[in-house]
Amino acid sequence: MNGRPDLTNVQVNGREYLEMAFNRCIKCSTCKYSYKLFDQSCPSGEKFLFESYWASGRIRIAKGLVNGDLAWNDKLIDPIFACTTCGACAASCQAPHADFIVDIIESLRELTVKHVGPGPHQEKIKERTRVHKNPYGEDNSDNRALKTKHGLPDKAEWVYFIGCTSNYRRKRVRDATLSFLKKIDIGFTLVDEYCCSSPLLRTGQVEIVEELMHHNIQVINDAGATKVVTSCAGCFRTLCKDYEKFNMEKRFEVYHLTDLVADLLQKGKLEFKSSISKQITYHDPCHLGRHMNSFETPRLIIQSLPGVNLVEMRRNRQHAWCCGAGGGVKIAYPDWSVEVARERLEEAKETGASIVTSTCPFCKTNLEDANKQFSMGFQIMDLVEILDNLELNVKK
Amino acid sequence: MEELKEKLSTIFGKDRVTSNQVDLYPYSYDMTECSPGMPDFVVIPENNQQLVQLVSLANECKIPLIPYISGNNVGGLTIPHHGGIIIDFGKKMNRILHVNEDMMYALLEPGVTFGQLKKYLDNNHSNLRYSYPFAPPYASVVGNAILSGMNNLSCKIGSMGDSINGLEVITGMGEIARIGSCFYGKEHSDPGSWWCRYPMPDLLGLFVNWQGMTGLVTKCAVQLWPNPRIQKCYMVIMFGLTDIVDVLQEVGRSEIVDDISAVNTEVIKMTCEIPEPVKIPGEPDFAAILPITAKTEKMMQAKEEILHQVVDEMREKGIQILLIDFLEFAKIFNLRVRCYHDLPAVILSLVEYSGLTWFGSYAPMHEMKLLIQKVYSIFNEHGIPPFIYMKSMKSGHYAIFRPIIRYKKFKEEKKVHMLLEEIAETCINLGCIPYKTPAWMTEKMRKVINPGWLQLFERIKKCMDPNNIFNPGRWNT
């Protein structure tokens, strides 16, 4: 066995994730709503309503499957896969297993994939990634053309890990990040990256993730980099947390772009010269916020933008409503996924903001989809797109 | 079953009915040691029309109906004994329909939770408060009231069952009945008419404490209380095993505190998340939390003066007692214990275990000392640390006596059940009346209840629910 415990054999391994919950959860319902605020926070439970669609219900299902009360069959698919794994339940649960609820759900998914199969349409993620090294099924870009276009070296201290969504779908996020990184003049390069593995891990399809991880570590090492920056919250979470879970030996540190920007601002090495007179609201991506505990850094950056008025949505930070895209939901349940994003934008509307910004290209995708589908009239921008539009004063 | 599912889908909509085993399973058991039981269906209602049709269908098919809100009742009350249809009120019938400031009440649907109501009152009617339990914020207000729970105003107002102004119910005949001052009016009630329960014949008694055996409660008006500006909280610490009963009695009848929640040292330690909490020799035996509220500073001073006087009198009788400021104590000692004060609360240390059960009972005050002694011995005989929670109700007219057991679900049920059975037998023999009572416990009670009561009870049940569709198995029906 390599890395993460092999959860496919619950009799021997992986039980600790599940046992942790079995021995703790009294089904008190605290996970269902934001702690002490009593706000709705679980997209899955709010949509499908039955207990099986809330965290405590899923823990019960896991127990039922392990002890043989429930059979492995396709009726399991929706309760187990109709969840964005946003972690809102974990943010509210006060029990000792709270931090592991997402792990528990992912373990349950892994078992379900083995015994029954993946969630609706999610097998496409695996097949496309197996063949093309990205979940969108696009021909793998080795990023050489981009390197040439931007005059990037083969070796550098920093690697910009673009991530599949920015590289193949939200190219403006990628291009803005490239442009911004050049402006702040850190020595960086690009590598022939494969999918970070996030979509596979989130959907319980773990067969090829170690191969992807090894490749990414190898190409980053080959570039001589000691630091990796990404503007994708999903890649950030995966490179930081999941690579560790799989005992991947990294010789580099991983930063979200917001960490890098905040650091430069704090050290006085970066100033914004132009202004943007807008009311902006910030959507916390689950993978950056709840999963990586980064709530204030993006806000500090937004607050430092000249002319910007940052207005908070009612549910924010650890209790932010999910955009609805994560956990394989966008591909498996596309209509519901956009409904969730619509609810987020309705909330954004209450703030009077004209721009909804975030720090995750996948959040941008889903918020933009809802924005268009329901004619919400927002400008949906990744924070790096806003930053790249400003004139900068960079000091060495 | 397929035909029934189709009929249910016609009533509730396809997405609000499930017979999928995976969906049913989380409803099949709760945190208690009570045996699990699978329902055949779960439905999620949104309005009375659906429920009227459901009752008619259930009568026709003779299939049980089990009301469910969040399943936190600690009595196994929502576990189906004979399969049937679980009606999950918690998800859609959870609206706060009206808050009446003039007559201080709230009209609620069954799914409204304590957290929801508190937030609503704090945001919209901050001059009013409800009485909150030492329970998770997602327990149901209506469930608590119609099962006569007790909260943090219990020393003033007594059982929450007494706080009900009125109910709307769907009877076994499928009739929608409004009970209480809201009974005027043909089709709909005026939201301002739910202000009192008396003086007409008190039909509330046909539904309160019946554990869903006589009909479906669809609306409930509960009394609210002024939210005084000045709030303090004291704690008494007792060094004799049974001296806490004097506090329940004497402080209770002084009529100065909102509540007296007494717990033994083991429970305090558990709250502070001390693993496997036990009392060390020399440590106090019990502590009680005494919230006091007042409209003016002078009123508060007078109440505090009385409290000190009562405590002094107890000292003069030789009782070893410490009176301290609870909120200051919490700051110095452990902020976790504030959960006794900041209600409704998540009891953090309880969620370290997957199981929780209790013998929750109304108890005669004059037997409380004996109850403590006997139940302590039972715990000791079983080698399990005693966890005891008590309250003084309605100025000390009666008490709540609640030995609590947390345990590892799926592993320790048998052991816990044996302990609980012994405790139940001892307490019932001393006159305790269990509330939110699991069926195995009512079986014990039936042996000592007078035959006239049982006959009357059976007749009422039969008359109200001739086909025994409403939560059958409760009270051994």
Chai-1 contact restraints between the chains, C-beta under 6 A:
chainA,res_idxA,chainB,res_idxB,connection_type,confidence,min_distance_angstrom,max_distance_angstrom,comment,restraint_id
A,N23,B,S354,contact,1.0,0.0,6.0,A-B,restraint_1
A,N23,B,K408,contact,1.0,0.0,6.0,A-B,restraint_2
A,R24,B,S354,contact,1.0,0.0,6.0,A-B,restraint_3
A,C25,B,S354,contact,1.0,0.0,6.0,A-B,restraint_4
A,I26,B,M31,contact,1.0,0.0,6.0,A-B,restraint_5
A,I26,B,V351,contact,1.0,0.0,6.0,A-B,restraint_6
A,I26,B,S354,contact,1.0,0.0,6.0,A-B,restraint_7
A,I26,B,L356,contact,1.0,0.0,6.0,A-B,restraint_8
A,C28,B,P136,contact,1.0,0.0,6.0,A-B,restraint_9
A,S29,B,S70,contact,1.0,0.0,6.0,A-B,restraint_10
A,S29,B,Y138,contact,1.0,0.0,6.0,A-B,restraint_11
A,T30,B,P136,contact,1.0,0.0,6.0,A-B,restraint_12
A,T30,B,V346,contact,1.0,0.0,6.0,A-B,restraint_13
A,F38,B,G115,contact,1.0,0.0,6.0,A-B,restraint_14
A,F38,B,Q116,contact,1.0,0.0,6.0,A-B,restraint_15
A,F38,B,K119,contact,1.0,0.0,6.0,A-B,restraint_16
A,L49,B,I44,contact,1.0,0.0,6.0,A-B,restraint_17
A,L49,B,K91,contact,1.0,0.0,6.0,A-B,restraint_18
A,F50,B,T18,contact,1.0,0.0,6.0,A-B,restraint_19
A,F50,B,D23,contact,1.0,0.0,6.0,A-B,restraint_20
A,E51,B,P26,contact,1.0,0.0,6.0,A-B,restraint_21
A,E51,B,Y27,contact,1.0,0.0,6.0,A-B,restraint_22
A,S52,B,V22,contact,1.0,0.0,6.0,A-B,restraint_23
A,S52,B,D23,contact,1.0,0.0,6.0,A-B,restraint_24
A,S52,B,P26,contact,1.0,0.0,6.0,A-B,restraint_25
A,G57,B,P26,contact,1.0,0.0,6.0,A-B,restraint_26
A,R60,B,P26,contact,1.0,0.0,6.0,A-B,restraint_27
A,I61,B,V22,contact,1.0,0.0,6.0,A-B,restraint_28
A,G64,B,Y25,contact,1.0,0.0,6.0,A-B,restraint_29
A,L70,B,Y25,contact,1.0,0.0,6.0,A-B,restraint_30
A,K75,B,N20,contact,1.0,0.0,6.0,A-B,restraint_31
A,K75,B,V22,contact,1.0,0.0,6.0,A-B,restraint_32
A,L76,B,V22,contact,1.0,0.0,6.0,A-B,restraint_33
A,P79,B,V22,contact,1.0,0.0,6.0,A-B,restraint_34
A,Q94,B,V346,contact,1.0,0.0,6.0,A-B,restraint_35
A,Q94,B,L348,contact,1.0,0.0,6.0,A-B,restraint_36
A,A95,B,V351,contact,1.0,0.0,6.0,A-B,restraint_37
A,P96,B,E352,contact,1.0,0.0,6.0,A-B,restraint_38
